[in-house]
Amino acid sequence: MTECIQWASLIEPETAIRSLSWTPFTYMYLERVPETWLSDDEIASGIAFSLFDPQTPFSNWERGRVFCSEFEIRWEKLDGVYQTVVVGNAPSIEGFFYAEEINLDKAIAQRHSYLLWGQRVKDDQLDLIGAKHEPNQQIYLELRVPRILRYPVSSEVHQVQLQVCEYVDPKSGDLLYYRFLGLEKMA
C-alpha cells in the first residue's frame, strides 16, 4: 500500500475513524473550537491528548486527529460539516476521494521530532496546581502556556517529543504535507 491523501466532507467523523485498523500505539488529539468566550471549566476541558479510545464521541470535538505510525485521520467542523482528511498508508475508505493534486509517491518522506511544551510536574508539586497525574496521563507545565498540559505517557517520561512525517517536493524542497506519527518519550 502506498502513502496517499484521501478526503471527504462528513456529517460525523466516527464511522470513518472506527473503520480503520489502528496500531497499539495510537493517539488522539481533540479540540473544542469556541464560538464565544470560554469559562475556566471550558478552557480546562477544551483540549484532550490521550491514547486512542474508539468509543470517544468524536463529533463532540470540532477539530481533532487520531494518529499512529502508519496513518492519521484529521477533521475540522466547518459550516456544520466535518472536513476530513486521511494521510498515510491507510486503506481506501468508502465515500472518500483521493487528493490527486498532491502525489506523495514522488515526495521525499522525512521524519522529524519536535519537542512538546512543558516539563513533567513532580509528584510533590501537584498540590500547588490542584491537579494529579493519572496512570497514562502525566501533567506538564510551561510558564508561557496558560494551561495544564496533559500528555499520554508514563511517569518515567521527563519530556515528550512529537514524531512527524513531512512530505517534501524533491525539486523545490517545499513542504507538501505532513502527518503525526507518534510520541517519543525522553526519560
RODO-2510 file (C-alpha; in nm, 4 decimals, decimal comma):
residues 187
     n   res          X          Y          Z
     1     m     0,0000     0,0000     0,0000
     2     t     0,1402     0,3417    -0,0888
     3     e     0,1054     0,6616     0,1074
     4     c    -0,1678     0,8906    -0,0150
     5     i    -0,4158     1,1570     0,0872
     6     q    -0,7901     1,0910     0,0967
     7     w    -1,0590     1,3460     0,1853
     8     a    -1,4326     1,3708     0,2441
     9     s    -1,6974     1,6037     0,3852
    10     l    -1,8787     1,4088     0,6564
    11     i    -2,1814     1,4534     0,8801
    12     e    -1,9787     1,2931     1,1625
    13     p    -1,6214     1,1553     1,1779
    14     e    -1,6863     0,8474     1,3977
    15     t    -1,7686     0,5987     1,1214
    16     a    -1,4511     0,6760     0,9249
    17     i    -1,2332     0,6683     1,2394
    18     r    -1,3746     0,3353     1,3551
    19     s    -1,3445     0,1797     1,0068
    20     l    -0,9639     0,1931     1,0235
    21     s    -0,7417    -0,0706     1,1862
    22     w    -0,5305     0,1152     1,4412
    23     t    -0,1952     0,0024     1,5825
    24     p    -0,1476    -0,0453     1,9599
    25     f     0,0279     0,2928     1,9960
    26     t    -0,2420     0,5178     1,8562
    27     y    -0,3077     0,8642     1,9969
    28     m    -0,5831     1,1188     1,9685
    29     y    -0,5617     1,4957     1,9958
    30     l    -0,9003     1,6671     2,0251
    31     e    -1,0020     2,0342     2,0428
    32     r    -1,3177     2,2254     2,1111
    33     v    -1,3444     2,5383     1,8993
    34     p    -1,5399     2,8019     2,0897
    35     e    -1,7925     3,0385     1,9351
    36     t    -1,7959     3,2558     2,2490
    37     w    -1,5623     3,3419     2,5354
    38     l    -1,4755     3,0289     2,7372
    39     s    -1,5271     2,9795     3,1091
    40     d    -1,2406     2,8389     3,3190
    41     d    -1,4006     2,4919     3,3101
    42     e    -1,4373     2,5085     2,9311
    43     i    -1,0726     2,6137     2,8955
    44     a    -0,9630     2,3217     3,1145
    45     s    -1,1625     2,0689     2,9095
    46     g    -1,1083     2,2278     2,5673
    47     i    -0,8172     2,0067     2,4638
    48     a    -0,7639     1,6340     2,5101
    49     f    -0,4479     1,4441     2,4188
    50     s    -0,4606     1,0760     2,5099
    51     l    -0,4292     0,7200     2,3935
    52     f    -0,6910     0,6303     2,1327
    53     d    -1,0299     0,5211     2,2619
    54     p    -1,2604     0,4135     1,9759
    55     q    -1,5675     0,4799     2,1923
    56     t    -1,4913     0,8520     2,2147
    57     p    -1,7779     1,0700     2,0863
    58     f    -1,5601     1,2396     1,8214
    59     s    -1,8469     1,4575     1,6974
    60     n    -1,8294     1,6443     2,0298
    61     w    -1,4912     1,7814     1,9202
    62     e    -1,4863     2,0375     1,6403
    63     r    -1,1253     1,9642     1,5493
    64     g    -0,9032     1,6639     1,6030
    65     r    -0,6782     1,3931     1,4788
    66     v    -0,6185     1,0273     1,5514
    67     f    -0,2741     0,9071     1,4519
    68     c    -0,0355     0,6135     1,4576
    69     s     0,2875     0,5271     1,2775
    70     e     0,1036     0,4161     0,9606
    71     f    -0,1531     0,6927     0,9028
    72     e    -0,3643     0,9642     1,0563
    73     i    -0,7159     1,0961     1,0194
    74     r    -0,7881     1,4599     1,0980
    75     w    -1,1038     1,6647     1,0855
    76     e    -1,2384     2,0120     1,1398
    77     k    -1,6009     2,1148     1,1580
    78     l    -1,6780     2,3958     0,9144
    79     d    -2,0317     2,5175     0,8438
    80     g    -2,1802     2,2130     1,0180
    81     v    -1,9784     1,9561     0,8191
    82     y    -1,6588     1,7732     0,9166
    83     q    -1,3877     1,8301     0,6562
    84     t    -1,1899     1,5086     0,6981
    85     v    -0,8501     1,4031     0,5643
    86     v    -0,6690     1,0695     0,5890
    87     v    -0,2943     1,0677     0,5195
    88     g    -0,0507     0,7774     0,5006
    89     n    -0,0733     0,4024     0,4432
    90     a    -0,4463     0,3811     0,5113
    91     p    -0,6809     0,1595     0,3125
    92     s    -0,9364     0,3206     0,0819
    93     i    -1,2353     0,4459     0,2763
    94     e    -1,5809     0,4379     0,1200
    95     g    -1,7016     0,7879     0,0377
    96     f    -1,3512     0,9392     0,0407
    97     f    -1,1762     1,0854    -0,2635
    98     y    -0,8059     1,0749    -0,3443
    99     a    -0,6278     1,4089    -0,3473
   100     e    -0,4663     1,3752    -0,6880
   101     e    -0,3079     1,7225    -0,6809
   102     i    -0,0581     1,6100    -0,4128
   103     n     0,1312     1,2937    -0,5099
   104     l     0,3051     1,1565    -0,2013
   105     d     0,4704     0,8784    -0,4076
   106     k     0,7036     1,1341    -0,5629
   107     a     0,7659     1,3232    -0,2388
   108     i     1,0567     1,2676    -0,0037
   109     a     0,9240     1,1484     0,3333
   110     q     1,1308     1,2950     0,6167
   111     r     1,0849     1,2074     0,9830
   112     h     1,1345     1,4782     1,2425
   113     s     1,0785     1,5071     1,6161
   114     y     0,9525     1,8259     1,7776
   115     l     0,9847     1,8888     2,1488
   116     l     0,6448     1,9468     2,3102
   117     w     0,5928     2,2249     2,5620
   118     g     0,6462     2,1673     2,9305
   119     q     0,8342     1,9748     3,1917
   120     r     0,6700     1,6968     3,3936
   121     v     0,5403     1,8231     3,7277
   122     k     0,6980     1,6338     4,0165
   123     d     0,4583     1,4442     4,2410
   124     d     0,5374     1,6617     4,5436
   125     q     0,4414     1,9776     4,3469
   126     l     0,0993     1,8652     4,2242
   127     d    -0,0867     2,0218     4,5198
   128     l     0,0416     2,3640     4,4124
   129     i    -0,1551     2,3431     4,0869
   130     g    -0,4508     2,1420     4,2157
   131     a    -0,4083     1,8512     3,9752
   132     k    -0,2928     1,4903     3,9741
   133     h    -0,1160     1,2520     3,7406
   134     e    -0,3145     0,9602     3,6009
   135     p    -0,1502     0,6234     3,5147
   136     n    -0,1220     0,7033     3,1407
   137     q    -0,1765     1,0799     3,1558
   138     q     0,1024     1,2876     3,3057
   139     i     0,0897     1,6621     3,3784
   140     y     0,3392     1,9056     3,2267
   141     l     0,3735     2,2802     3,2784
   142     e     0,5218     2,5552     3,0687
   143     l     0,5055     2,9097     3,2026
   144     r     0,4448     3,0501     2,8526
   145     v     0,1334     2,8338     2,8075
   146     p    -0,1613     2,9340     3,0306
   147     r    -0,2971     2,5831     3,0881
   148     i    -0,2055     2,2463     3,2313
   149     l    -0,0680     2,0206     2,9587
   150     r    -0,1524     1,6512     2,9754
   151     y     0,0416     1,4014     2,7650
   152     p    -0,0370     1,0281     2,7317
   153     v     0,2902     0,8968     2,8749
   154     s     0,4132     0,7067     3,1790
   155     s     0,5535     0,8639     3,4959
   156     e     0,9171     0,7991     3,3912
   157     v     0,8954     1,0442     3,0996
   158     h     1,0501     1,3841     3,1698
   159     q     0,9933     1,5443     2,8274
   160     v     0,7914     1,4446     2,5212
   161     q     0,8614     1,4831     2,1505
   162     l     0,6040     1,4602     1,8731
   163     q     0,7207     1,2484     1,5778
   164     v     0,6117     1,3884     1,2415
   165     c     0,6442     1,2719     0,8808
   166     e     0,6933     1,5648     0,6434
   167     y     0,6460     1,5115     0,2694
   168     v     0,8839     1,7349     0,0722
   169     d     0,8856     1,8136    -0,3000
   170     p     1,2173     1,6702    -0,4310
   171     k     1,2637     1,9506    -0,6852
   172     s     1,1690     2,2634    -0,4904
   173     g     1,2230     2,1434    -0,1330
   174     d     0,8772     2,2778    -0,0434
   175     l     0,6732     2,1082     0,2270
   176     l     0,3781     1,9406     0,0543
   177     y     0,2026     1,7851     0,3529
   178     y     0,2674     1,6373     0,6958
   179     r     0,1182     1,3921     0,9406
   180     f     0,1752     1,2940     1,3013
   181     l     0,3332     0,9532     1,3695
   182     g     0,3539     0,9137     1,7465
   183     l     0,5337     1,0257     2,0578
   184     e     0,8960     0,9926     2,1524
   185     k     0,9448     0,9787     2,5274
   186     m     1,2583     1,1178     2,6889
   187     a     1,3436     0,9965     3,0384
***
